[in-house]
Amino acid sequence: MAITFRSSTYVTNNTTSSTQIIVNKPAGVAADDMLLAFVAVRGDYTVSSAPSGWTLERSTFSVNDNTGIRHYCYSKKAGGSESTAYTWVHTFGGPFAATILAYDGVSTSTGAVINAGSTRSTSATDTTVSCPAVDNLTTSTAVALVCGYAVNPLSASTVNVVFTPPSGMAERFDSNMEVGVSETLRASLGVADLLTGLTTSASTARVATVSNSGTNVGIALFLLAQTVAASGRAGVWGVLRASQAVNRAAPIGGPTTGPFTSD
């Protein structure tokens, strides 16, 4: 069964003081859909709690101060009855961006979401955000790639920050947030996916561009399709373990549940 994108929803905040990040349920969500949440907050603050039932797949940051960005990714298999909204709490009443994406056709087995790693840039002049390469993706299983891109845009001009997704990937979310309100109150987020065509040539990093430079973090996830989870997880994960230099140290701040959490 092919994996398909169903819908998404989002919330952004670059001005008001709120420690709650409340994201509505995407439209049309059905039982067994895979929900992915990407959350970005400023680098010197953390997400202190997540909604019940969500698994932290990865969290990492670019710089641990107000020039940085802290990026989280969570997953949840939708039940027959879901909440109308989900609430994360972070430790600073300031900037954040968050989105939830719903996918149909993802395996309902444990291990259907594979943390493929993250890449971070500590350069305030960087206008590219990269998700890590996956070398020699030699598998016949059906998989999808989802990449989240988070940046703290440090330009002082009052303009909208716009992400351009990597070539061949579909953009599913762009926070398109205005900056310039305060030079240290910024958090911008974009998400793109590739649902078909992953082959052994998937060894290049997936690089998005951003209209305003800043320190940034890219997170990559693989989703396994319903009919291939049992054999596919071992094949794909074996390749990832052999090819990725991913730091799986203990998380720095924030929740600690999940298979691999932090750089």
C-alpha positions as CSV (number, residue, x, y, z in Angstrom):
1,M,0.0,0.0,0.0
2,A,1.3,3.4,-1.0
3,I,1.8,6.1,1.6
4,T,-0.1,9.2,0.9
5,F,-0.3,12.7,2.5
6,R,-3.7,13.4,4.0
7,S,-3.6,16.9,5.4
8,S,-1.8,19.2,7.9
9,T,-2.4,22.0,10.4
10,Y,-0.1,24.4,12.1
11,V,0.3,27.3,14.6
12,T,2.9,30.0,14.7
13,N,3.8,32.8,17.2
14,N,6.5,35.4,17.0
15,T,4.9,38.1,19.1
16,T,2.6,37.1,21.9
17,S,3.6,35.7,25.3
18,S,2.4,32.1,25.6
19,T,4.0,28.9,26.8
20,Q,1.4,26.7,25.3
21,I,1.7,25.4,21.7
22,I,-1.8,24.3,20.7
23,V,-2.1,22.6,17.3
24,N,-5.4,21.5,15.9
25,K,-6.0,18.0,14.5
26,P,-5.5,17.8,10.7
27,A,-8.7,17.5,8.7
28,G,-9.9,14.1,7.7
29,V,-7.7,12.1,10.1
30,A,-8.8,8.4,10.3
31,A,-7.9,5.6,12.6
32,D,-4.4,4.2,12.0
33,D,-3.2,7.4,10.2
34,M,0.4,8.3,11.2
35,L,0.6,11.8,12.7
36,L,3.9,13.6,12.7
37,A,4.5,16.8,14.7
38,F,7.4,19.1,14.1
39,V,7.9,21.8,16.8
40,A,10.5,24.7,16.8
41,V,11.4,27.0,19.6
42,R,14.3,29.4,20.3
43,G,17.5,27.6,21.1
44,D,17.8,28.6,24.7
45,Y,14.4,27.2,25.7
46,T,12.9,23.7,25.6
47,V,9.6,21.9,25.2
48,S,8.9,20.7,28.7
49,S,5.8,18.5,28.0
50,A,4.1,16.9,25.1
51,P,0.5,15.6,24.6
52,S,-0.4,12.2,25.9
53,G,0.2,9.4,23.4
54,W,2.9,11.2,21.3
55,T,6.4,9.7,21.0
56,L,9.5,11.9,20.8
57,E,11.4,10.7,17.7
58,R,14.2,13.3,17.9
59,S,15.2,16.6,19.4
60,T,18.3,18.7,18.8
61,F,19.4,22.3,18.6
62,S,21.7,24.5,16.6
63,V,23.1,26.8,19.3
64,N,22.1,26.7,23.0
65,D,21.3,30.5,23.3
66,N,19.0,33.1,21.8
67,T,20.6,32.9,18.4
68,G,19.8,29.2,18.1
69,I,16.8,27.0,17.3
70,R,15.6,23.9,19.0
71,H,13.8,21.4,16.9
72,Y,11.6,18.5,18.0
73,C,9.8,15.7,16.1
74,Y,7.0,13.5,17.5
75,S,4.8,10.7,16.1
76,K,1.5,9.3,17.0
77,K,-0.7,6.6,15.5
78,A,-4.2,8.0,15.3
79,G,-6.9,6.1,17.2
80,G,-10.6,5.8,16.4
81,S,-11.3,9.0,18.4
82,E,-8.8,11.8,18.5
83,S,-8.6,15.1,20.3
84,T,-9.6,18.1,18.4
85,A,-6.2,19.8,19.4
86,Y,-2.9,18.9,21.0
87,T,-0.9,21.0,23.4
88,W,2.8,21.2,23.9
89,V,4.3,23.3,26.7
90,H,7.6,25.2,26.4
91,T,9.7,27.1,28.9
92,F,9.5,30.6,27.4
93,G,6.5,32.7,26.5
94,G,7.8,33.6,23.1
95,P,8.4,32.4,19.5
96,F,7.4,29.0,18.2
97,A,6.2,27.3,15.1
98,A,4.6,23.9,15.0
99,T,2.8,21.7,12.5
100,I,1.1,18.3,12.5
101,L,1.0,16.2,9.3
102,A,-1.3,13.2,8.7
103,Y,-0.2,10.3,6.5
104,D,-2.3,7.3,5.3
105,G,-0.9,3.9,4.4
106,V,1.9,3.9,7.1
107,S,2.4,0.6,8.9
108,T,0.6,0.2,12.2
109,S,3.4,-2.0,13.5
110,T,5.9,-0.9,16.1
111,G,8.9,0.7,14.3
112,A,7.0,2.2,11.4
113,V,8.7,5.6,12.0
114,I,12.5,5.4,11.7
115,N,14.6,8.3,12.9
116,A,17.1,8.9,10.1
117,G,19.1,11.5,12.0
118,S,19.7,15.2,12.0
119,T,22.1,17.9,10.7
120,R,22.7,21.2,12.3
121,S,24.4,24.4,11.4
122,T,25.8,26.9,14.0
123,S,26.5,29.5,11.4
124,A,24.3,32.7,11.6
125,T,25.0,33.3,7.9
126,D,23.8,30.0,6.6
127,T,20.9,30.1,4.1
128,T,20.7,26.3,3.6
129,V,19.1,23.7,5.9
130,S,20.2,20.1,5.4
131,C,18.7,16.7,6.3
132,P,21.3,13.9,6.4
133,A,22.2,11.7,3.5
134,V,21.3,8.0,3.5
135,D,23.8,5.9,1.6
136,N,23.0,2.8,-0.4
137,L,19.3,2.6,0.4
138,T,19.1,-1.0,-1.0
139,T,15.6,-2.1,-0.1
140,S,12.6,-3.2,-2.1
141,T,10.3,-2.0,0.7
142,A,7.9,1.0,0.2
143,V,9.2,3.9,2.3
144,A,8.6,7.6,2.5
145,L,11.0,10.4,3.6
146,V,9.8,13.3,5.6
147,C,12.2,16.2,6.4
148,G,11.7,19.1,8.9
149,Y,13.7,22.3,8.6
150,A,13.9,24.8,11.5
151,V,15.9,28.1,11.5
152,N,16.3,31.1,13.8
153,P,16.6,33.8,11.1
154,L,18.9,36.5,12.4
155,S,18.4,39.2,9.7
156,A,17.1,42.4,11.3
157,S,14.9,43.2,8.3
158,T,11.1,42.9,8.6
159,V,10.4,40.3,6.0
160,N,8.7,36.9,5.8
161,V,11.0,33.9,6.1
162,V,10.3,31.5,3.2
163,F,11.6,28.0,2.8
164,T,12.3,26.4,-0.6
165,P,12.1,22.6,-0.4
166,P,14.8,20.3,-1.9
167,S,14.4,19.4,-5.5
168,G,11.9,16.6,-6.0
169,M,10.3,17.0,-2.6
170,A,6.8,18.3,-2.0
171,E,6.5,21.2,0.5
172,R,3.8,20.4,3.1
173,F,4.4,23.3,5.5
174,D,6.1,26.7,5.5
175,S,5.6,28.9,8.5
176,N,6.3,32.0,6.3
177,M,6.6,34.1,9.4
178,E,7.4,37.7,9.6
179,V,10.6,38.6,11.4
180,G,12.0,41.9,12.5
181,V,9.7,42.2,15.5
182,S,12.7,41.4,17.7
183,E,16.1,40.2,16.6
184,T,16.1,37.4,19.2
185,L,12.5,36.4,19.0
186,R,12.4,34.1,16.0
187,A,11.5,30.5,15.1
188,S,10.7,29.4,11.6
189,L,9.8,25.9,10.3
190,G,9.3,24.1,7.0
191,V,8.4,20.5,6.2
192,A,8.8,18.6,2.9
193,D,8.3,14.9,1.9
194,L,9.2,12.4,-0.8
195,L,6.5,9.6,-0.9
196,T,7.8,7.7,-4.0
197,G,11.0,7.0,-5.9
198,L,13.4,6.4,-3.1
199,T,16.2,4.2,-4.6
200,T,19.9,3.4,-4.1
201,S,20.6,6.9,-5.4
202,A,19.2,8.5,-2.2
203,S,22.7,9.1,-0.9
204,T,22.6,12.9,-1.2
205,A,21.6,15.2,1.6
206,R,18.2,16.8,1.2
207,V,18.9,20.5,1.3
208,A,16.3,23.2,1.6
209,T,17.1,26.9,1.2
210,V,15.7,29.7,3.4
211,S,15.3,33.4,2.5
212,N,16.9,34.6,5.7
213,S,20.1,33.3,7.1
214,G,20.4,31.8,10.6
215,T,21.5,28.8,12.7
216,N,19.4,25.8,11.8
217,V,18.5,22.1,12.2
218,G,17.2,19.6,9.8
219,I,15.5,16.3,10.9
220,A,14.8,13.3,8.7
221,L,12.3,10.5,9.2
222,F,11.5,7.4,7.2
223,L,7.9,6.0,7.2
224,L,7.3,2.3,6.3
225,A,4.2,1.3,4.4
226,Q,1.6,-1.0,5.8
227,T,2.6,-4.1,3.8
228,V,6.3,-4.0,4.4
229,A,7.0,-3.1,8.0
230,A,8.1,-6.5,9.2
231,S,10.8,-7.0,6.7
232,G,11.4,-3.4,5.8
233,R,12.4,-2.1,9.2
234,A,15.4,-4.4,9.4
235,G,16.6,-3.7,5.9
236,V,16.3,0.1,6.0
237,W,17.5,0.4,9.6
238,G,20.5,-1.8,8.9
239,V,21.5,0.6,6.1
240,L,21.0,3.6,8.3
241,R,23.1,2.2,11.1
242,A,26.0,1.5,8.8
243,S,25.9,4.7,6.9
244,Q,25.0,7.5,9.3
245,A,27.3,9.1,11.8
246,V,24.5,10.1,14.1
247,N,25.1,11.1,17.7
248,R,22.6,9.4,19.9
249,A,23.8,11.0,23.2
250,A,21.3,11.6,26.0
251,P,18.9,14.4,25.3
252,I,19.7,17.9,26.4
253,G,16.5,19.3,27.9
254,G,12.9,18.5,27.1
255,P,11.0,15.1,27.2
256,T,13.0,11.9,27.1
257,T,10.6,9.4,25.7
258,G,11.3,7.9,22.3
259,P,13.7,5.6,20.5
260,F,16.4,8.3,19.7
261,T,16.0,11.7,21.1
262,S,18.8,14.2,20.9
263,D,22.1,15.3,19.6
